[in-house]
Amino acid sequence: MGYIFLVACAAVALWIAHGAYKIFVYAYLSPYRDLPTPDQGAIWKRLLIEPDTSDFLRWANEVPNDGLIRYFGILNDERLHVTNTQGLAQLLQKDAYLYTKPSAQGQLIRVLAGDNLVVDEGENHKISDTRLQPAFSPARKPHWYQLFSSAALDLVQAIDHQNTSLSSPTTDTTPFNLSRVLSQMGLDTIGKDCVGADFDSLKSPKDKNTLGYLKLFNTSADANLLEVIMHLFPFWLLEALPIKALQYARNMTGQVRETVQEKAAENMAAHDHGQEKEDLDDKNMVDCMRRDLLSPAQVVNNALTMVTAGHEEIGTALTWVVYFLIHHPEVQTRLRNEITSAPGDSSDWKEQGFVEDDFNKIPYLRAVINESLRLRPNVPVIWRESTSPTTLLETSIPRPGAVITASTWAMNRNVDEWGVDATGFNPDRWLDDANGGAKSAFSFMTFGQGPRKCIGELYARTQMECVLAGLVDSFVLSSAHKLEDIVTSQGMITVKVWQGLRILARPVERTV
């Protein structure tokens, strides 16, 4: 007994000594100690905090550097931060497979969706990407326009119903949480397109299962706490710990997983019995996957990942576009005028749906979407970890385990890349230049770059076009908040409006 006690005491002492060394000593001995390092203040004030987007933007502008700076995160862990497009091109494209995502960054995704394309690495990622590409093929765009036109109409009708049922005698509108409604619409849409499941959360918003699942992605203190926990403990330990937020996440995801698994099994069974759909418009994402190269578990995990990303990221991105339209009513008016004056009857979409050519006639719509995506990337920081000795921007990375970050938020606002108005909302920058005037493809990092670039970019853009056009064509949008009170915060997956964006949607008055 005494021997075990001594060993335990020694282990604790070593753990404390290691922590003290890492926090107070290592920074002065690090091989990266000569890199530019910003002043982050007293250690005790930031020991359990990661720098935020404003820090990265400030450092990029104020700390003289040649593309790399050094900073410290949770528990004073050392990080390297890439600040220019040359570094991004090397990190994300040229040497992309010399780096992986740090385990802490993938842990939450695994809790929500298991192993999948987002957390696969190396050859596994290459293979998974190939298997899933058909689900996001441009050949599916005609089907998407039908699906997203229907989603836009459902959204407009839901808002109309809300205005009718909740408005007072003195007003024809009522404040509502747009973020929640867009998330519901996104879940219904991706459910249908992914596995043929109709969650019906927009029309039946009180269903406990879908409400619980959607609640997972709200901004909350729990989401911020989970970020710290993910950095402190390995995944196997997190699985065993009785952490309430994680248990809730597993329970709510499990209920949606059951639906996805059931529908995916139906699709796979039909395929195995020679009943595969021949018409591409009739196929959902699971039908399009290279199922001959995927196990049933991989099909389900990747389908669940698509459901997660397809509602959370789309809903958040659309919320931010409306946020900018509310802040810039002149842009909203100009956009509505362009939609209604485009060739053809602007109300046709409610009867016939949108087609791609409709949006070729509304260039300002795509410009507004691009500018919102630039200023509000869903994922503000990209994380990588070296897997072997290498070199980044002529800086030696002598051993595996070096954590490297790049801020999509800061790069998308980089004055050197975007000009003096880089932080301002200016959709016009996209009208004369398809790249918005940026100097490099790596200046616009919202969807990432290189082999790990977001596989669903075209899908997301197509849905945003349809939904935003329908929304702006139907309603004049204004804020139910004081504009200065709208706060940005980290949700479970993305950066979003704290507690959701509450708005008023007044029906557009049309003259006959």
C-alpha positions as CSV (number, residue, x, y, z in Angstrom):
1,M,0.0,0.0,0.0
2,G,2.8,2.4,0.9
3,Y,4.6,1.6,-2.4
4,I,1.5,2.4,-4.4
5,F,1.0,5.6,-2.5
6,L,4.6,6.7,-3.2
7,V,4.2,5.9,-6.9
8,A,1.0,7.9,-7.1
9,C,2.7,10.8,-5.3
10,A,5.6,10.6,-7.7
11,A,3.3,10.6,-10.7
12,V,1.4,13.6,-9.4
13,A,4.7,15.5,-8.7
14,L,5.9,14.7,-12.2
15,W,2.6,15.9,-13.7
16,I,2.8,19.2,-11.7
17,A,6.5,19.7,-12.6
18,H,5.7,19.1,-16.3
19,G,2.9,21.6,-16.2
20,A,5.0,24.2,-14.5
21,Y,7.8,23.7,-17.0
22,K,5.4,24.0,-19.9
23,I,3.7,27.1,-18.5
24,F,6.6,29.0,-17.1
25,V,9.9,27.7,-18.7
26,Y,9.4,26.2,-22.1
27,A,8.7,29.5,-23.9
28,Y,12.2,30.6,-23.3
29,L,13.8,27.3,-24.6
30,S,11.5,26.7,-27.5
31,P,13.0,26.3,-31.0
32,Y,10.5,29.0,-32.1
33,R,11.5,31.5,-29.5
34,D,13.0,33.9,-32.1
35,L,9.7,34.2,-34.0
36,P,7.7,37.4,-33.5
37,T,5.6,36.9,-30.4
38,P,2.8,39.3,-29.4
39,D,2.3,40.5,-25.9
40,Q,-0.7,38.6,-24.6
41,G,-0.7,39.9,-21.0
42,A,-0.3,38.0,-17.7
43,I,-0.4,34.2,-18.0
44,W,-2.9,33.8,-15.2
45,K,-5.4,35.9,-17.0
46,R,-5.4,33.8,-20.2
47,L,-4.5,30.3,-18.9
48,L,-7.8,28.8,-19.9
49,I,-8.5,31.1,-22.9
50,E,-7.7,30.8,-26.6
51,P,-7.1,34.0,-28.5
52,D,-10.1,35.1,-30.5
53,T,-10.6,36.5,-34.0
54,S,-9.9,40.1,-33.0
55,D,-6.5,39.0,-31.6
56,F,-5.5,37.3,-34.8
57,L,-6.6,40.3,-36.9
58,R,-4.7,42.7,-34.6
59,W,-1.5,40.6,-34.6
60,A,-1.5,40.3,-38.4
61,N,-1.7,44.1,-38.7
62,E,0.5,45.2,-35.8
63,V,3.1,42.5,-35.2
64,P,5.9,42.7,-37.8
65,N,6.4,39.2,-39.3
66,D,7.3,37.3,-42.4
67,G,4.2,35.1,-42.4
68,L,4.6,33.3,-39.1
69,I,4.1,34.5,-35.5
70,R,4.2,32.6,-32.2
71,Y,1.6,32.8,-29.6
72,F,0.2,30.9,-26.6
73,G,-3.2,29.3,-26.0
74,I,-4.9,27.3,-23.3
75,L,-2.5,26.1,-20.6
76,N,0.1,28.3,-22.3
77,D,0.5,25.8,-25.1
78,E,2.7,27.2,-27.9
79,R,1.2,27.7,-31.3
80,L,2.5,29.0,-34.6
81,H,0.2,31.3,-36.6
82,V,0.3,31.7,-40.4
83,T,-0.5,35.3,-41.5
84,N,0.1,35.4,-45.3
85,T,-1.2,33.6,-48.4
86,Q,2.2,32.0,-49.2
87,G,2.2,30.2,-45.8
88,L,-1.4,29.1,-46.3
89,A,-0.6,27.7,-49.8
90,Q,2.2,25.7,-48.3
91,L,0.2,24.5,-45.2
92,L,-3.0,23.7,-46.9
93,Q,-2.0,22.7,-50.4
94,K,1.6,22.0,-51.1
95,D,2.3,20.2,-47.8
96,A,-1.3,19.5,-46.9
97,Y,-0.7,15.8,-45.9
98,L,2.3,16.6,-43.7
99,Y,-0.2,18.0,-41.2
100,T,-3.3,16.7,-39.5
101,K,-6.1,18.3,-37.4
102,P,-5.1,18.3,-33.7
103,S,-7.1,15.7,-31.9
104,A,-8.9,18.3,-29.8
105,Q,-10.4,19.8,-32.9
106,G,-11.9,16.6,-34.2
107,Q,-13.3,15.4,-30.9
108,L,-16.5,17.3,-30.9
109,I,-17.2,16.2,-34.5
110,R,-16.7,12.6,-33.4
111,V,-19.1,13.0,-30.6
112,L,-21.7,14.4,-33.0
113,A,-21.1,12.2,-36.0
114,G,-18.5,9.6,-35.5
115,D,-15.5,9.1,-37.9
116,N,-16.1,10.8,-41.2
117,L,-14.7,12.9,-44.0
118,V,-14.1,15.9,-41.7
119,V,-11.9,14.0,-39.3
120,D,-10.3,11.5,-41.7
121,E,-6.6,12.1,-42.4
122,G,-4.1,11.2,-45.1
123,E,-5.0,8.4,-47.4
124,N,-8.3,7.9,-45.6
125,H,-9.3,11.4,-46.3
126,K,-8.3,11.1,-50.0
127,I,-10.4,8.0,-50.4
128,S,-13.4,9.4,-48.4
129,D,-13.4,12.5,-50.5
130,T,-13.5,10.5,-53.7
131,R,-16.3,8.4,-52.4
132,L,-18.4,11.4,-51.4
133,Q,-17.8,13.7,-54.4
134,P,-20.7,12.4,-56.5
135,A,-23.1,13.6,-53.8
136,F,-21.9,17.2,-54.4
137,S,-21.5,17.0,-58.2
138,P,-22.6,20.1,-60.3
139,A,-24.8,17.6,-62.2
140,R,-27.1,17.7,-59.2
141,K,-27.7,21.4,-59.4
142,P,-31.1,21.2,-61.2
143,H,-32.3,19.0,-58.4
144,W,-30.9,21.4,-55.8
145,Y,-32.7,24.3,-57.3
146,Q,-36.0,22.4,-57.0
147,L,-35.3,21.4,-53.5
148,F,-34.1,24.8,-52.3
149,S,-36.9,26.7,-54.0
150,S,-39.3,24.5,-52.0
151,A,-37.3,25.3,-48.9
152,A,-37.5,29.0,-49.6
153,L,-41.2,28.8,-50.0
154,D,-41.6,26.8,-46.8
155,L,-39.6,29.4,-45.0
156,V,-41.7,32.3,-46.4
157,Q,-44.9,30.5,-45.5
158,A,-43.6,29.8,-41.9
159,I,-42.8,33.5,-41.4
160,D,-46.2,34.5,-42.8
161,H,-47.9,32.1,-40.5
162,Q,-45.9,33.4,-37.6
163,N,-46.8,37.0,-38.4
164,T,-50.5,36.1,-38.7
165,S,-50.8,34.0,-35.6
166,L,-48.6,36.1,-33.2
167,S,-49.1,39.7,-34.4
168,S,-51.0,42.2,-32.3
169,P,-53.9,44.4,-33.4
170,T,-51.5,47.3,-33.8
171,T,-48.9,45.6,-36.0
172,D,-48.7,43.0,-38.7
173,T,-45.3,41.7,-37.7
174,T,-43.9,40.0,-34.6
175,P,-40.3,39.6,-33.6
176,F,-38.9,36.1,-34.1
177,N,-35.6,34.3,-33.9
178,L,-34.4,34.0,-37.5
179,S,-31.4,31.9,-36.6
180,R,-33.7,29.2,-35.2
181,V,-36.0,29.3,-38.2
182,L,-33.2,29.0,-40.7
183,S,-31.7,26.1,-38.7
184,Q,-35.0,24.3,-38.8
185,M,-35.3,24.9,-42.5
186,G,-31.8,23.7,-43.1
187,L,-32.4,20.5,-41.1
188,D,-35.5,19.7,-43.1
189,T,-33.8,20.4,-46.4
190,I,-30.6,18.4,-45.8
191,G,-32.6,15.6,-44.3
192,K,-34.6,15.2,-47.5
193,D,-31.5,15.6,-49.8
194,C,-29.2,13.4,-47.7
195,V,-31.3,10.4,-46.9
196,G,-34.9,11.2,-47.8
197,A,-35.9,11.9,-44.2
198,D,-38.3,14.8,-43.5
199,F,-37.7,16.0,-40.0
200,D,-40.5,18.5,-40.5
201,S,-39.0,20.8,-37.9
202,L,-40.2,24.0,-39.6
203,K,-43.8,23.0,-39.7
204,S,-43.7,21.1,-36.4
205,P,-41.3,23.2,-34.3
206,K,-42.3,21.6,-31.0
207,D,-41.0,18.1,-31.7
208,K,-38.8,17.2,-28.8
209,N,-36.3,15.2,-30.7
210,T,-35.5,17.8,-33.4
211,L,-35.7,20.7,-30.9
212,G,-33.2,18.9,-28.7
213,Y,-30.9,18.3,-31.6
214,L,-31.1,21.9,-32.9
215,K,-30.5,23.2,-29.3
216,L,-27.1,21.5,-29.4
217,F,-25.8,24.2,-31.8
218,N,-27.0,27.2,-29.9
219,T,-24.5,29.6,-28.4
220,S,-24.1,29.0,-24.7
221,A,-21.6,29.0,-21.9
222,D,-21.6,25.2,-22.3
223,A,-20.1,25.5,-25.8
224,N,-17.3,27.7,-24.5
225,L,-16.7,25.3,-21.7
226,L,-16.5,22.4,-24.1
227,E,-13.8,24.1,-26.0
228,V,-11.6,24.2,-22.9
229,I,-12.5,20.6,-22.0
230,M,-11.6,19.3,-25.5
231,H,-8.1,20.8,-25.1
232,L,-7.6,19.3,-21.7
233,F,-8.6,15.7,-22.0
234,P,-8.1,12.9,-24.6
235,F,-11.2,11.6,-26.5
236,W,-11.2,8.2,-24.8
237,L,-11.4,9.9,-21.4
238,L,-14.1,12.3,-22.5
239,E,-16.2,9.4,-23.6
240,A,-16.0,8.0,-20.0
241,L,-16.5,11.3,-18.0
242,P,-20.0,12.2,-16.9
243,I,-19.9,15.6,-18.5
244,K,-23.5,16.8,-18.8
245,A,-23.1,18.8,-22.1
246,L,-21.4,15.8,-23.8
247,Q,-24.0,13.4,-22.5
248,Y,-26.7,15.6,-23.8
249,A,-24.9,15.9,-27.2
250,R,-24.6,12.2,-27.5
251,N,-28.3,11.6,-26.6
252,M,-29.6,14.2,-29.0
253,T,-27.3,13.1,-31.8
254,G,-28.3,9.5,-31.1
255,Q,-31.9,10.2,-31.8
256,V,-31.2,11.9,-35.2
257,R,-28.6,9.1,-36.0
258,E,-31.4,6.6,-35.6
259,T,-33.5,8.3,-38.3
260,V,-30.5,8.8,-40.6
261,Q,-29.4,5.1,-40.1
262,E,-32.9,3.8,-40.8
263,K,-33.3,5.9,-44.0
264,A,-29.7,5.1,-45.1
265,A,-30.4,1.4,-44.6
266,E,-33.5,1.6,-46.8
267,N,-31.5,3.3,-49.5
268,M,-28.7,0.7,-49.3
269,A,-31.2,-2.2,-49.3
270,A,-32.9,-0.8,-52.5
271,H,-29.5,-0.5,-54.1
272,D,-28.6,-4.1,-53.2
273,H,-31.9,-5.4,-54.6
274,G,-31.3,-3.7,-58.0
275,Q,-33.8,-1.0,-57.3
276,E,-31.4,1.9,-57.7
277,K,-33.0,5.1,-58.9
278,E,-31.9,5.9,-62.5
279,D,-33.0,9.6,-62.7
280,L,-30.4,11.9,-61.0
281,D,-33.2,14.2,-59.8
282,D,-34.7,11.3,-57.8
283,K,-31.4,10.4,-56.1
284,N,-30.4,11.7,-52.6
285,M,-26.9,12.0,-51.3
286,V,-26.7,8.5,-50.1
287,D,-27.8,7.2,-53.5
288,C,-25.0,9.2,-55.1
289,M,-22.2,8.0,-52.7
290,R,-19.7,5.4,-54.0
291,R,-21.3,2.8,-51.7
292,D,-19.2,0.0,-53.3
293,L,-16.3,1.7,-51.5
294,L,-18.0,2.5,-48.2
295,S,-19.0,0.3,-45.3
296,P,-22.5,0.8,-43.9
297,A,-21.1,2.5,-40.9
298,Q,-19.1,5.0,-43.1
299,V,-22.3,5.7,-45.1
300,V,-24.2,6.5,-41.9
301,N,-21.4,8.6,-40.3
302,N,-20.9,10.7,-43.4
303,A,-24.6,11.1,-43.9
304,L,-24.9,12.3,-40.3
305,T,-22.0,14.7,-40.9
306,M,-23.8,16.1,-43.9
307,V,-27.0,16.6,-41.9
308,T,-25.0,18.3,-39.1
309,A,-23.1,20.7,-41.4
310,G,-25.9,21.1,-43.9
311,H,-28.2,22.7,-41.4
312,E,-25.8,24.4,-38.9
313,E,-23.4,26.0,-41.3
314,I,-26.1,27.0,-43.9
315,G,-28.4,28.4,-41.2
316,T,-25.5,30.4,-39.7
317,A,-24.3,31.7,-43.0
318,L,-27.7,32.9,-44.0
319,T,-28.2,34.5,-40.6
320,W,-25.1,36.6,-41.2
321,V,-26.3,37.7,-44.6
322,V,-29.5,39.0,-43.1
323,Y,-27.4,40.6,-40.3
324,F,-25.6,42.7,-42.9
325,L,-28.8,43.5,-44.8
326,I,-30.3,44.8,-41.6
327,H,-27.2,46.9,-40.9
328,H,-27.2,48.2,-44.5
329,P,-30.8,48.8,-45.5
330,E,-29.7,50.5,-48.7
331,V,-28.1,47.3,-49.8
332,Q,-31.3,45.4,-48.9
333,T,-33.4,47.8,-50.9
334,R,-31.0,47.6,-53.9
335,L,-31.0,43.8,-53.8
336,R,-34.8,43.6,-53.6
337,N,-35.1,46.0,-56.6
338,E,-32.7,43.9,-58.6
339,I,-34.6,40.7,-57.8
340,T,-38.0,42.2,-58.7
341,S,-36.7,44.0,-61.8
342,A,-34.9,40.9,-63.2
343,P,-36.4,39.6,-66.5
344,G,-39.5,37.6,-65.8
345,D,-42.2,37.8,-63.1
346,S,-40.6,37.9,-59.6
347,S,-43.4,35.9,-58.2
348,D,-42.8,33.0,-60.6
349,W,-40.4,31.3,-58.2
350,K,-43.2,30.5,-55.8
351,E,-45.0,28.6,-58.6
352,Q,-42.2,27.3,-60.8
353,G,-39.1,27.4,-58.5
354,F,-35.8,29.0,-59.3
355,V,-33.4,27.8,-62.0
356,E,-29.7,28.7,-62.3
357,D,-30.3,31.3,-65.0
358,D,-32.4,33.3,-62.6
359,F,-29.3,34.1,-60.6
360,N,-27.2,34.9,-63.6
361,K,-29.6,37.9,-64.0
362,I,-29.1,39.0,-60.3
363,P,-25.3,39.5,-60.0
364,Y,-25.8,41.7,-56.9
365,L,-27.3,38.7,-55.0
366,R,-24.1,36.7,-55.4
367,A,-22.1,39.8,-54.6
368,V,-23.9,40.2,-51.3
369,I,-23.5,36.5,-50.4
370,N,-19.8,36.6,-51.2
371,E,-19.2,39.7,-49.1
372,S,-21.1,38.2,-46.1
373,L,-19.2,35.0,-46.5
374,R,-15.9,36.9,-46.6
375,L,-16.6,38.9,-43.4
376,R,-18.3,36.2,-41.4
377,P,-16.6,32.8,-42.2
378,N,-18.4,30.1,-40.2
379,V,-15.2,28.5,-39.0
380,P,-12.8,31.4,-37.9
381,V,-9.7,29.4,-37.3
382,I,-8.0,26.5,-39.1
383,W,-6.0,24.1,-37.0
384,R,-3.2,21.8,-38.0
385,E,-0.5,19.7,-36.3
386,S,2.8,18.6,-37.8
387,T,3.3,14.9,-38.2
388,S,7.0,14.9,-39.0
389,P,10.0,17.2,-39.1
390,T,9.4,19.8,-41.9
391,T,9.8,23.4,-42.9
392,L,7.2,26.1,-43.1
393,L,8.0,29.4,-44.7
394,E,11.7,28.7,-44.2
395,T,11.1,28.1,-40.5
396,S,12.3,24.7,-39.3
397,I,9.6,22.5,-37.6
398,P,12.1,20.1,-36.0
399,R,9.6,17.5,-34.6
400,P,6.0,16.3,-34.8
401,G,3.3,17.9,-32.7
402,A,3.8,21.5,-33.6
403,V,0.4,23.2,-33.6
404,I,-0.2,25.6,-36.4
405,T,-3.2,27.9,-36.9
406,A,-4.5,30.2,-39.6
407,S,-7.4,32.6,-39.1
408,T,-9.9,32.7,-42.0
409,W,-11.4,35.7,-40.2
410,A,-8.2,37.7,-40.3
411,M,-7.1,36.6,-43.8
412,N,-10.5,37.5,-45.2
413,R,-10.0,41.0,-43.7
414,N,-6.3,41.4,-44.5
415,V,-5.7,44.9,-45.8
416,D,-2.8,43.8,-48.0
417,E,-5.1,41.3,-49.8
418,W,-8.3,43.3,-49.9
419,G,-7.4,46.9,-49.8
420,V,-8.0,49.7,-47.4
421,D,-11.7,48.9,-47.0
422,A,-11.0,45.3,-46.1
423,T,-13.1,45.3,-42.9
424,G,-16.0,47.1,-44.5
425,F,-19.1,45.5,-46.1
426,N,-18.9,46.4,-49.8
427,P,-20.7,43.9,-52.1
428,D,-19.7,46.1,-55.1
429,R,-16.1,44.7,-54.9
430,W,-17.4,41.5,-56.4
431,L,-19.3,43.0,-59.4
432,D,-16.2,44.0,-61.4
433,D,-13.9,41.2,-60.2
434,A,-14.9,37.6,-59.7
435,N,-12.3,37.4,-56.9
436,G,-13.6,40.6,-55.2
437,G,-10.2,42.3,-55.9
438,A,-8.3,39.8,-53.8
439,K,-4.7,39.0,-54.9
440,S,-4.8,35.3,-54.3
441,A,-7.2,32.4,-54.1
442,F,-5.9,32.0,-50.5
443,S,-7.1,35.5,-49.6
444,F,-10.7,34.1,-49.4
445,M,-10.6,31.3,-46.9
446,T,-14.2,30.8,-45.9
447,F,-14.4,27.4,-47.5
448,G,-10.7,26.6,-47.0
449,Q,-8.3,25.7,-49.8
450,G,-6.4,22.7,-50.9
451,P,-7.4,19.0,-50.7
452,R,-9.4,19.7,-47.5
453,K,-11.4,22.5,-49.0
454,C,-15.1,22.2,-48.1
455,I,-16.7,19.6,-50.3
456,G,-20.1,21.3,-50.0
457,E,-19.3,24.8,-51.2
458,L,-21.4,24.6,-54.3
459,Y,-24.3,23.1,-52.4
460,A,-24.1,25.9,-49.8
461,R,-23.9,28.7,-52.3
462,T,-26.8,27.3,-54.3
463,Q,-29.0,27.0,-51.2
464,M,-28.1,30.5,-50.0
465,E,-29.0,32.0,-53.4
466,C,-32.5,30.4,-53.4
467,V,-33.4,31.1,-49.8
468,L,-32.0,34.7,-49.7
469,A,-33.8,35.6,-53.0
470,G,-37.1,34.2,-51.6
471,L,-36.7,36.0,-48.3
472,V,-35.7,39.4,-49.6
473,D,-38.4,39.2,-52.4
474,S,-41.0,38.5,-49.8
475,F,-40.1,40.6,-46.7
476,V,-38.5,43.9,-45.6
477,L,-36.2,42.8,-42.8
478,S,-35.3,44.8,-39.8
479,S,-33.8,44.1,-36.4
480,A,-35.7,43.4,-33.2
481,H,-32.5,44.1,-31.3
482,K,-30.7,47.4,-30.9
483,L,-28.1,46.9,-33.6
484,E,-25.3,47.7,-31.2
485,D,-26.5,44.9,-28.9
486,I,-26.0,42.1,-31.4
487,V,-23.1,40.1,-30.2
488,T,-20.9,37.6,-32.0
489,S,-20.2,34.3,-30.1
490,Q,-18.8,30.8,-30.6
491,G,-21.5,28.1,-31.0
492,M,-20.9,24.4,-30.9
493,I,-19.5,24.4,-34.4
494,T,-19.6,27.9,-35.9
495,V,-19.3,31.6,-35.0
496,K,-22.8,33.0,-34.8
497,V,-25.1,35.6,-33.2
498,W,-25.3,35.2,-29.5
499,Q,-28.8,33.8,-28.6
500,G,-29.8,34.1,-32.3
501,L,-30.8,37.0,-34.5
502,R,-34.2,38.3,-33.6
503,I,-35.8,40.2,-36.5
504,L,-39.0,41.7,-37.9
505,A,-40.2,40.6,-41.3
506,R,-42.7,43.0,-42.9
507,P,-44.4,41.6,-46.0
508,V,-43.3,43.5,-49.2
509,E,-46.2,45.6,-50.5
510,R,-46.6,45.2,-54.2
511,T,-48.5,47.5,-56.6
512,V,-50.6,45.8,-59.2
